């Protein structure tokens, strides 16, 4: 007789599977309420106790009390921050991954996982124009992907600047770079050269100007570009910045956590031609590539360099690096600041393989097209106006005459009415409206309803 915690409970399994079936069959997925429906913390006291609780009772508590207190990020009405729209196939395969207890740490333990994930990474690298042999690993999100790649670039840069103290090397970054870039540099203990942009787009000209006016330009060892800023969807001058980095032997990292998925868009992919210069690049399948949380594709131009910097060494890990054949040393743990990891890339791989690249192109393009139609709707109304032209799928607009308090109350009311989850943002110091399109099933009718709610 084994330990009771590891016995199979067929009744509980069926109840969980029934919940999953019900959730997967929802069309559309309801928004639910988040903090507007949060329970008092005291109501959960006493749940953790020596004798445990009846599983059916706790499952019912989750379904009836906890789940409704979470805004569904995969709802077509979730238009705040950057949404998540996992395909049904990716969600189903995420269940397979969980039930299989798959480990995605090393080739020795999980060669099947690594082979499948690497095929997905190779396809993304090919789309980005990176050379054959590029590769990396799936990590938890863009923040870890950025931190890992900037760590590699820092160490590479230090070897090229032996005359500098370790903390004196710098990256050139845009004033509009994602907050995780600044946090990564803080963790790494190095300062950024923050480049003021021209209308929020980081260009070669702005970089050259910053370098020319900086008292210590030789301390800059890398450049960080963004292919789709989170707040406005702006794609930096990837070609100009990349060519500058190549000419000056600088590490070139491109943060495409959100916008990199537009490589699948027939109308937008030309903006990303400069990715071919990248030493490292990230894109999050859990954003606009329709995979479940949490999944970021981290790709290096030369994975061997990353392995030398990031592979963890310990007596018990020597066996992972003992083969003479490099093919059998592709350990995802060697390419990021992590060791143990779930097979987080498999749901995206399964969805991409089963749905096909044409379906991905269509789904990505649908959000771009909706953004353009929304811009046209706003231009036709007299009480709202665009703040700036759309880029990718982010729409920044203002309701004439509104204060910050108006936007906040409007946002809360939309959620209370279960119409949509839309949150305001700040643009050049002003509170404005923001719509982030991603889900292919977000409709023009919903957009009309959101805009009409601002009329009064």
Secondary structure by P-SEA (a helix, b strand, c coil): cccccccccaaaaaaaaaaaaaaaacccccccccccccccccccccccccccccaaaaaaaaaccccccccccccccccccbbbbbcaaaaaaaaaaaaaccccccccccaaaaaaaaaaaaaaaaaacccccccccccccaaaaaaaaaaaaaaaaaaaccccccccbbbbbcccccaaaaaaaaaacccccccccccccccaaaaaaaaaaccccccccbbbbbccccccccccaaaaaaaaaaaaccbbbbcccccccccccccccccccccccccbbbbbccccccccccbbbbbbccaaaaaaccccccccccccccccccccccccccccccccccccaaaaaaaaaaacaaaaaaaaaaaaaaaaaaaaaaaacccccccccccccbbbbbcccccaaaaaaaaaaaaaaccccccccccccbbbbbbbbccccccaaaaaaaaaaacc
